[in-house]
C-alpha cells in the first residue's frame, strides 16, 4: 500500500472512527457515573479509544491492523471480564458494537483503493 493511499482513505473511515470515539467515551463516562469502574472493561475502552483517535487524527495510523488489533485486545479484555463477572444487556451491546465498528474500520482500510 502506498503512503498516499494511507492518507486518503474514504470519509467512511473517519465517520466510523468518530462514532466509535463517541460510543467509547459514553461507555467510560457511564461506568464512572454509575460507580462501576471495572478495570478490564475500561482498559479495553481506552485501547479502542486510542486506536479510533489515531485512525481519525494520524494519517499514518490508517492501516487495517490498528483497529483490528485494538478490537481484538478490547474483546479479549471484555471476555475475561464477562467470564469472571458476567455482563448486562447494555454492556453486551456496547462490547459487540465497539468490536463490530473496529472490524468495519479495518475492512474499509484493508480494501484496495480504486
C-alpha positions as a Python dict, from the first residue, in 0.01 Angstrom:
ca = {
    (1, 'X'): (0, 0, 0),
    (2, 'X'): (135, 336, -98),
    (3, 'X'): (163, 616, 159),
    (4, 'X'): (-74, 832, -46),
    (5, 'X'): (-339, 558, -15),
    (6, 'X'): (-300, 558, 363),
    (7, 'X'): (-350, 932, 383),
    (8, 'X'): (-655, 946, 153),
    (9, 'X'): (-888, 684, 292),
    (10, 'X'): (-1261, 720, 243),
    (11, 'X'): (-1462, 952, 457),
    (12, 'X'): (-1640, 644, 592),
    (13, 'X'): (-1328, 560, 795),
    (14, 'X'): (-1340, 900, 961),
    (15, 'X'): (-1715, 874, 1026),
    (16, 'X'): (-1684, 524, 1173),
    (17, 'X'): (-1391, 638, 1388),
    (18, 'X'): (-1590, 936, 1515),
    (19, 'X'): (-1888, 713, 1602),
    (20, 'X'): (-1656, 467, 1778),
    (21, 'X'): (-1495, 751, 1973),
    (22, 'X'): (-1828, 893, 2091),
    (23, 'X'): (-1961, 550, 2185),
    (24, 'X'): (-1644, 458, 2375),
    (25, 'X'): (-1638, 786, 2568),
    (26, 'X'): (-2007, 731, 2652),
    (27, 'X'): (-1924, 383, 2785),
    (28, 'X'): (-1639, 514, 3001),
    (29, 'X'): (-1849, 802, 3138),
    (30, 'X'): (-2136, 563, 3207),
    (31, 'X'): (-1909, 332, 3409),
    (32, 'X'): (-1788, 624, 3618),
    (33, 'X'): (-2135, 776, 3659),
    (34, 'X'): (-2292, 455, 3791),
    (35, 'X'): (-1990, 383, 4009),
    (36, 'X'): (-1899, 61, 3830),
    (37, 'X'): (-1541, 132, 3733),
    (38, 'X'): (-1439, -209, 3602),
    (39, 'X'): (-1066, -202, 3517),
    (40, 'X'): (-1080, -471, 3246),
    (41, 'X'): (-1371, -313, 3060),
    (42, 'X'): (-1237, 40, 3091),
    (43, 'X'): (-890, -73, 2981),
    (44, 'X'): (-1049, -223, 2671),
    (45, 'X'): (-1230, 106, 2613),
    (46, 'X'): (-906, 303, 2636),
    (47, 'X'): (-738, 73, 2382),
    (48, 'X'): (-1028, 121, 2139),
    (49, 'X'): (-1038, 496, 2207),
    (50, 'X'): (-666, 533, 2137),
    (51, 'X'): (-699, 341, 1810),
    (52, 'X'): (-1008, 535, 1699),
    (53, 'X'): (-842, 869, 1770),
    (54, 'X'): (-521, 757, 1598),
    (55, 'X'): (-712, 650, 1286),
    (56, 'X'): (-907, 977, 1292),
    (57, 'X'): (-618, 1218, 1352),
    (58, 'X'): (-299, 1042, 1240),
    (59, 'X'): (-296, 958, 869),
    (60, 'X'): (-6, 715, 906),
    (61, 'X'): (-216, 512, 1156),
    (62, 'X'): (-480, 444, 890),
    (63, 'X'): (-379, 84, 847),
    (64, 'X'): (-613, -211, 888),
    (65, 'X'): (-413, -367, 1170),
    (66, 'X'): (-462, -67, 1403),
    (67, 'X'): (-838, -103, 1460),
    (68, 'X'): (-820, -482, 1418),
    (69, 'X'): (-564, -517, 1697),
    (70, 'X'): (-749, -270, 1921),
    (71, 'X'): (-1075, -456, 1869),
    (72, 'X'): (-909, -791, 1945),
    (73, 'X'): (-744, -662, 2264),
    (74, 'X'): (-1066, -499, 2382),
    (75, 'X'): (-1271, -809, 2306),
    (76, 'X'): (-1021, -1028, 2494),
    (77, 'X'): (-1029, -800, 2800),
    (78, 'X'): (-1408, -788, 2793),
    (79, 'X'): (-1438, -1165, 2755),
    (80, 'X'): (-1219, -1216, 3061),
    (81, 'X'): (-1442, -974, 3249),
    (82, 'X'): (-1759, -1146, 3126),
    (83, 'X'): (-1632, -1489, 3228),
    (84, 'X'): (-1543, -1363, 3575),
    (85, 'X'): (-1826, -1121, 3650),
    (86, 'X'): (-2099, -1155, 3389),
    (87, 'X'): (-2243, -865, 3194),
    (88, 'X'): (-2576, -691, 3148),
    (89, 'X'): (-2759, -633, 2820),
    (90, 'X'): (-2631, -277, 2768),
    (91, 'X'): (-2274, -388, 2833),
    (92, 'X'): (-2311, -672, 2585),
    (93, 'X'): (-2447, -434, 2321),
    (94, 'X'): (-2163, -186, 2378),
    (95, 'X'): (-1894, -458, 2358),
    (96, 'X'): (-2050, -603, 2043),
    (97, 'X'): (-2092, -261, 1881),
    (98, 'X'): (-1735, -146, 1952),
    (99, 'X'): (-1597, -477, 1823),
    (100, 'X'): (-1811, -453, 1509),
    (101, 'X'): (-1701, -93, 1448),
    (102, 'X'): (-1335, -189, 1486),
    (103, 'X'): (-1386, -470, 1234),
    (104, 'X'): (-1573, -238, 995),
    (105, 'X'): (-1295, 22, 1007),
    (106, 'X'): (-1031, -248, 950),
    (107, 'X'): (-1223, -383, 649),
    (108, 'X'): (-1257, -39, 490),
    (109, 'X'): (-888, 30, 547),
    (110, 'X'): (-790, -308, 402),
    (111, 'X'): (-987, -263, 80),
    (112, 'X'): (-777, -172, -221),
    (113, 'X'): (-833, 181, -348),
    (114, 'X'): (-976, 225, -691),
}
